[in-house]
Amino acid sequence: MAAFVAGAQNALAGGGSFLVYPAMLFAGLDPRAANITASIALFPAQVATGAAGYSLIGGAGGLSIRALVLLSLAGGAVGALLLLATPVSIFTHLMPYLVLFATAVFVWGSFFRKPTAPGAGAAVSPRAAAVLQFLIAVYGGYFGGGIGILMIAVLTAAGMAVRHAGATKNLLASMMGGSSVLVFVAEFKFDWRIALGVSVAAIIGGQIGVFLLRRINEMVLRVAIPLIGLALSVGLFLHG
């Protein structure tokens, strides 16, 4: 059920990992294994979402879509390798801070971030945008909460219209997710049954989320997601 709702939530407003991750913990996985398994399980839904807006995808400023894709692939792989190199005890200690950071990013993007005005031009240079995209991809491969909001902020600051930035960040998220999943599958032993069940439910939920996109009060989600993230952060701090 958590995976189904998470798939719909990602299609509507993002933040689905805030539901899947605690579900993995309740299933008995340690924090690092829960994060890796959730990343693998949600990847097919990321691909489906990225493909849905293919016609709107493009480059940003002086960066081509090919350059953005390569940066995302490389950063996602680096982040995944960093995660695998992090001992479970250290990742368990870091997890509450990562969830709290992701929650703060979501709140900022939902309530405080000011979108770049159409035709305002680029606020950051192509080189700065490339560095920021790579760093976001590394973070995406390592944990990933809030990457969509971070990418929209960078892409719009580089001169891309919000609508196109939204579609482009979905593709880039699937690229960094794909490279990190390849690393996880090759280097980490996980329960395929859990990952497959979550994946199927998330894909179905995502399709329903697309259907509900224009029929649900988005503000309810914008308020509920940070509350879930805050509750999870507090629980992880207390548990640690």
Summary of the structure (lengths in Angstrom):
residues: 240
radius of gyration: 16.8
end to end distance: 26.5
largest distance: 50.2
contacts: 871
relative contact order: 0.23
helix: 79%
strand: 1%
